Amino acid sequence: MDPSQPILIVGTGAMGCLFAARLAAIGQSVCMLGSWPAGLQALQNGGVRIVGADGQEQVYPVQVIEDPRACRGVRYALALVKSWQTGRAASQLANCLADDGLALTLQNGMGNRESLAQGLGSQRVALGVATCGANLVGPGRVQPAGEGVITLGIHSRLPALADLLRDAGFVVETSADTNSLIWGKLVINAAINPLTALLGVPNGALLALPAARALLSTTAREAASVAVAQGIRLPYPDPVVAAEAIARQTASNYSSMLQDLRRGAPTEVDAINGAIVQAGGQMGVPTPVNRSLWQLVRAKVEVGVA
């Protein structure tokens, strides 16, 4: 891949900044598209900044745009916005993605691939999941919080992008079972994100709090049972072990749901626990714990708005 040909990153939050910095660090041209004024201004003025554990910062230049027409013909794009912003991202990408371009979603929750495909066509959309951790320290400033794995679906245009992500230091794997990918991450997000958001703790703290750890286990098993009822084979044998492993690997990470609550922003709980509840209802599988967490996070948002 020609490093002078920009990779478009849609989203200027924690994950958007993490991917932008790592790609820019290997000399890849990066263009960032967003709608958060403070984030855009910080990126325009000072580039994207990676904050180390010692507080030292490394700065990487990126191009920042608000109008997607400013990057027409882009070949590769990473969708790293919140699930409730995916429809808008699809409209933006329709104005700039090349006819033979590819948008890769690495987002949380259900329905993102479908929303992008509705606006771009299924041949221009690829699916992936990422379990990396990152904390947004401030606009344009991100602190890595645990290494993870990027698992990509199968698409004829993905190999070059996969190689680029490997060059940037990510661990990249592939899987032909896209439903397994989606539900594998969904179960883990459902078990970790709402609990950390409600308790106000980093991921690793869930393992040190007996009641929280028990809730994590129950939520993961409940979510996994919905996947099994649909005939979906999860990418791990035990959902509790898998969720605890991610919490341990990203122990210092503040989940995106917690970060959203702290900023007073909408959360992705509808596309995570809410999606599990809805799927469970369709399959006749009870999901009382996921339902409770879903409604509690929604109530927490309402309290913050009131």
Backbone torsions as a table, in degrees:
resi	resn	phi	psi	omega
1	MET	NA	135.7	-179.9
2	ASP	-71.3	115.9	-177.0
3	PRO	-65.3	-17.3	178.9
4	SER	-81.0	-15.2	177.4
5	GLN	-84.0	116.8	-169.8
6	PRO	-67.9	144.5	166.5
7	ILE	-91.8	130.4	179.3
8	LEU	-93.8	128.9	174.3
9	ILE	-112.7	119.2	178.7
10	VAL	-95.2	108.1	-176.6
11	GLY	127.4	135.3	-178.2
12	THR	-121.1	22.0	177.9
13	GLY	-85.5	-157.4	-174.0
14	ALA	-60.6	-50.3	-177.3
15	MET	-70.7	-38.7	177.0
16	GLY	-58.8	-44.4	-179.9
17	CYS	-68.5	-38.3	179.3
18	LEU	-61.6	-49.0	-179.4
19	PHE	-66.2	-39.4	179.6
20	ALA	-61.6	-44.6	-178.2
21	ALA	-65.2	-44.7	-177.6
22	ARG	-67.3	-36.4	178.0
23	LEU	-71.6	-42.3	179.0
24	ALA	-64.5	-31.0	-178.2
25	ALA	-64.7	-23.5	178.9
26	ILE	-100.4	13.4	175.9
27	GLY	89.1	7.0	178.8
28	GLN	-79.0	132.6	174.8
29	SER	-68.8	131.2	-176.0
30	VAL	-127.1	132.9	175.5
31	CYS	-118.5	130.4	-178.1
32	MET	-114.2	129.8	-179.9
33	LEU	-115.5	127.8	-178.5
34	GLY	-156.5	-179.9	-178.5
35	SER	-130.6	0.1	-179.0
36	TRP	-85.3	108.7	-174.2
37	PRO	-55.2	-45.8	-178.4
38	ALA	-64.7	-40.0	178.9
39	GLY	-66.0	-44.2	180.0
40	LEU	-62.0	-43.8	-179.3
41	GLN	-64.2	-43.4	179.7
42	ALA	-63.4	-42.0	179.7
43	LEU	-67.6	-37.9	178.1
44	GLN	-66.7	-41.1	-174.9
45	ASN	-79.5	-35.7	-172.3
46	GLY	-134.8	9.2	-178.0
47	GLY	73.3	-176.7	177.2
48	VAL	-90.9	138.7	-173.8
49	ARG	-119.7	127.6	174.0
50	ILE	-97.3	124.5	-179.0
51	VAL	-101.6	119.9	180.0
52	GLY	-79.0	170.8	179.7
53	ALA	-61.2	-25.7	179.5
54	ASP	-88.9	4.2	179.5
55	GLY	88.0	-8.2	178.5
56	GLN	-72.6	145.0	-177.0
57	GLU	-115.5	141.4	171.9
58	GLN	-116.7	135.2	-172.8
59	VAL	-111.7	136.0	-179.9
60	TYR	-130.3	130.6	-178.2
61	PRO	-74.8	140.4	175.0
62	VAL	-139.7	155.5	172.6
63	GLN	-89.8	137.7	-176.6
64	VAL	-122.1	131.6	180.0
65	ILE	-135.1	152.4	173.1
66	GLU	-108.3	-24.7	-178.4
67	ASP	-105.9	114.2	-176.5
68	PRO	-61.0	-20.3	179.1
69	ARG	-67.4	-12.7	179.6
70	ALA	-76.0	-8.4	-179.8
71	CYS	-132.2	44.2	-180.0
72	ARG	-59.3	143.7	175.6
73	GLY	84.4	11.7	-179.2
74	VAL	-65.4	139.4	-175.3
75	ARG	-88.0	-36.3	-177.6
76	TYR	-130.9	137.7	177.1
77	ALA	-136.7	143.5	174.2
78	LEU	-109.1	121.9	176.8
79	ALA	-90.0	111.3	-176.8
80	LEU	-130.5	33.5	176.2
81	VAL	-93.6	170.5	176.1
82	LYS	-67.9	155.1	-175.2
83	SER	-60.1	-32.3	-179.6
84	TRP	-75.9	-6.4	177.5
85	GLN	-103.5	2.9	-172.3
86	THR	-66.0	-38.1	178.8
87	GLY	-59.6	-42.8	177.8
88	ARG	-65.9	-40.6	179.4
89	ALA	-61.4	-38.1	178.4
90	ALA	-63.0	-41.1	178.4
91	SER	-64.7	-39.5	178.8
92	GLN	-66.1	-44.9	-179.0
93	LEU	-65.6	-29.5	177.9
94	ALA	-61.8	-22.9	-179.7
95	ASN	-89.5	-9.0	-173.8
96	CYS	-136.2	-20.2	-177.1
97	LEU	-75.0	133.2	179.5
98	ALA	-61.9	157.4	-179.9
99	ASP	-58.1	-33.3	177.1
100	ASP	-105.4	22.1	179.5
101	GLY	-81.5	175.9	-176.5
102	LEU	-142.3	129.1	174.1
103	ALA	-106.6	122.9	179.8
104	LEU	-103.7	119.6	175.1
105	THR	-90.3	128.3	174.9
106	LEU	-122.2	32.5	-172.1
107	GLN	-87.7	167.8	173.9
108	ASN	-84.7	158.4	169.7
109	GLY	85.9	-180.0	-177.2
110	MET	-98.8	151.2	169.9
111	GLY	91.5	-3.7	-176.6
112	ASN	-68.4	-44.9	179.0
113	ARG	-59.7	-43.1	-178.6
114	GLU	-64.8	-39.9	179.0
115	SER	-64.9	-41.4	178.8
116	LEU	-67.2	-42.3	-178.7
117	ALA	-64.2	-32.0	179.3
118	GLN	-62.9	-35.3	-178.9
119	GLY	-92.5	-23.8	-172.3
120	LEU	-115.5	-17.8	-171.1
121	GLY	92.1	143.1	-173.4
122	SER	-64.0	-28.2	-178.0
123	GLN	-72.4	-15.0	179.8
124	ARG	-104.6	16.7	-179.3
125	VAL	-130.4	134.3	175.4
126	ALA	-127.3	154.1	-176.0
127	LEU	-111.0	140.3	172.9
128	GLY	-151.0	163.5	173.3
129	VAL	-130.7	147.4	-179.5
130	ALA	-131.1	137.7	179.4
131	THR	-114.4	22.6	177.3
132	CYS	-72.8	152.5	176.1
133	GLY	-110.5	142.4	178.5
134	ALA	-156.0	135.3	177.8
135	ASN	-109.8	128.9	176.7
136	LEU	-80.8	109.0	-177.8
137	VAL	-77.6	-31.9	-179.8
138	GLY	-174.8	176.3	179.2
139	PRO	-55.2	121.9	179.6
140	GLY	74.7	6.2	-177.0
141	ARG	-124.8	125.2	-175.1
142	VAL	-134.8	144.6	177.3
143	GLN	-117.6	118.1	176.6
144	PRO	-57.9	142.5	-176.0
145	ALA	-139.2	46.8	176.0
146	GLY	123.4	128.3	178.3
147	GLU	-80.5	148.8	178.1
148	GLY	-141.8	-159.0	-178.3
149	VAL	-124.3	140.2	169.9
150	ILE	-100.8	121.1	177.8
151	THR	-112.1	123.8	-175.3
152	LEU	-108.9	146.4	171.5
153	GLY	-74.3	-175.4	-178.6
154	ILE	-97.6	125.9	176.6
155	HIS	-154.3	139.6	-174.8
156	SER	-62.0	-23.2	-177.1
157	ARG	-98.7	3.2	-175.4
158	LEU	-82.6	-28.2	-173.3
159	PRO	-54.4	-42.0	-178.7
160	ALA	-64.8	-40.0	178.8
161	LEU	-69.3	-37.8	177.6
162	ALA	-61.7	-41.9	178.5
163	ASP	-63.4	-39.2	179.7
164	LEU	-64.6	-42.0	178.7
165	LEU	-65.0	-36.5	175.5
166	ARG	-64.7	-43.1	178.4
167	ASP	-59.5	-30.8	-179.1
168	ALA	-81.9	2.4	174.3
169	GLY	99.1	4.9	177.9
170	PHE	-85.8	147.8	171.7
171	VAL	-86.8	119.8	-173.6
172	VAL	-121.1	129.9	175.4
173	GLU	-125.8	170.9	178.0
174	THR	-129.5	154.9	176.9
175	SER	-150.6	136.7	179.3
176	ALA	-83.4	-12.9	-176.4
177	ASP	-96.2	92.8	-174.9
178	THR	-69.4	-34.5	177.3
179	ASN	-63.4	-35.9	176.6
180	SER	-64.1	-41.1	178.3
181	LEU	-60.0	-51.0	-175.7
182	ILE	-61.9	-50.3	-176.1
183	TRP	-73.0	-29.7	176.8
184	GLY	-59.5	-44.4	178.4
185	LYS	-76.9	-35.5	-178.9
186	LEU	-59.8	-44.3	179.9
187	VAL	-60.3	-43.8	-179.3
188	ILE	-67.5	-44.8	178.1
189	ASN	-60.9	-40.5	-179.1
190	ALA	-63.0	-34.2	-177.6
191	ALA	-78.9	-32.1	-173.4
192	ILE	-98.9	-50.1	-167.4
193	ASN	-62.3	-51.0	-177.5
194	PRO	-66.8	-34.2	178.7
195	LEU	-65.9	-45.1	178.6
196	THR	-65.5	-35.4	-179.9
197	ALA	-66.6	-42.6	-178.0
198	LEU	-73.1	-36.0	-177.8
199	LEU	-88.3	-17.3	-179.5
200	GLY	70.0	38.4	-176.3
201	VAL	-126.7	158.3	173.8
202	PRO	-70.7	165.4	-174.4
203	ASN	-54.4	-45.2	-175.2
204	GLY	-63.3	-25.7	-178.8
205	ALA	-64.2	-25.2	179.1
206	LEU	-60.9	-28.9	-178.5
207	LEU	-80.4	-19.3	-178.2
208	ALA	-94.3	-9.4	-178.8
209	LEU	-108.3	109.6	-173.3
210	PRO	-54.8	-43.6	-179.1
211	ALA	-67.1	-40.4	179.0
212	ALA	-66.4	-39.2	179.9
213	ARG	-65.5	-37.4	177.8
214	ALA	-65.5	-40.6	177.5
215	LEU	-65.3	-41.2	176.1
216	LEU	-56.1	-46.4	-178.5
217	SER	-62.4	-46.4	-178.3
218	THR	-64.2	-42.4	-179.3
219	THR	-64.0	-43.2	-179.6
220	ALA	-63.9	-45.2	-179.6
221	ARG	-64.2	-41.4	-179.5
222	GLU	-62.8	-46.2	179.0
223	ALA	-63.6	-41.3	179.7
224	ALA	-63.3	-33.8	-179.6
225	SER	-65.7	-30.3	176.5
226	VAL	-69.3	-41.7	177.1
227	ALA	-61.6	-45.8	-178.8
228	VAL	-61.8	-39.5	-179.7
229	ALA	-63.3	-24.8	178.6
230	GLN	-90.8	2.8	-179.3
231	GLY	78.8	19.6	-179.0
232	ILE	-92.1	129.3	178.7
233	ARG	-93.5	114.7	-179.2
234	LEU	-70.1	153.8	-175.9
235	PRO	-80.9	18.9	177.5
236	TYR	-152.1	153.2	-176.3
237	PRO	-76.7	-28.5	-175.5
238	ASP	-132.1	113.7	-176.9
239	PRO	-65.3	-30.6	179.9
240	VAL	-70.4	-46.0	177.3
241	VAL	-59.6	-41.0	-178.9
242	ALA	-66.0	-44.5	-179.8
243	ALA	-65.5	-41.8	178.7
244	GLU	-66.2	-35.4	178.7
245	ALA	-63.8	-41.9	178.5
246	ILE	-67.5	-40.9	177.3
247	ALA	-60.4	-37.1	179.3
248	ARG	-71.8	-43.4	-179.3
249	GLN	-66.0	-30.1	-178.8
250	THR	-114.3	40.4	-171.5
251	ALA	-56.4	-35.6	-177.5
252	SER	-89.4	-1.1	-176.6
253	ASN	-79.2	136.3	169.5
254	TYR	-93.7	118.3	-173.5
255	SER	-54.9	155.1	179.9
256	SER	-59.8	-31.8	179.4
257	MET	-67.5	-40.4	176.4
258	LEU	-66.9	-42.7	178.4
259	GLN	-61.5	-38.2	177.5
260	ASP	-63.9	-46.0	179.8
261	LEU	-60.1	-41.4	-178.6
262	ARG	-66.7	-28.1	177.9
263	ARG	-89.1	-3.7	-176.2
264	GLY	72.0	25.6	-178.4
265	ALA	-98.0	157.9	174.1
266	PRO	-59.5	149.4	178.6
267	THR	-103.1	173.7	177.6
268	GLU	-99.7	20.1	-174.7
269	VAL	-63.5	-30.7	178.5
270	ASP	-64.1	-37.4	-177.8
271	ALA	-85.5	-4.3	179.6
272	ILE	-112.6	-85.8	-179.8
273	ASN	-66.1	-37.8	178.0
274	GLY	-61.5	-39.9	179.1
275	ALA	-66.0	-36.0	178.2
276	ILE	-67.3	-42.1	178.1
277	VAL	-61.1	-44.8	-179.0
278	GLN	-65.3	-42.9	178.0
279	ALA	-65.6	-38.5	177.6
280	GLY	-62.4	-39.7	178.1
281	GLY	-62.5	-39.2	179.2
282	GLN	-67.0	-32.1	-177.1
283	MET	-95.8	-2.9	-177.5
284	GLY	73.4	27.1	179.5
285	VAL	-104.7	120.9	179.7
286	PRO	-65.5	138.9	179.1
287	THR	-136.3	56.4	-174.7
288	PRO	-64.6	-35.2	-178.3
289	VAL	-72.8	-44.6	176.9
290	ASN	-61.4	-39.1	177.9
291	ARG	-62.8	-43.8	179.9
292	SER	-62.8	-45.6	179.2
293	LEU	-63.6	-41.7	177.3
294	TRP	-55.7	-50.5	-177.1
295	GLN	-71.4	-34.2	178.4
296	LEU	-65.5	-41.5	177.9
297	VAL	-66.4	-41.6	176.6
298	ARG	-60.4	-40.3	177.8
299	ALA	-65.7	-38.2	177.8
300	LYS	-61.6	-40.5	177.0
301	VAL	-63.4	-43.0	-179.2
302	GLU	-63.6	-38.0	177.8
303	VAL	-63.4	-40.5	179.7
304	GLY	-66.9	-32.8	-179.2
305	VAL	-78.5	-33.4	-175.2
306	ALA	-65.9	NA	NA
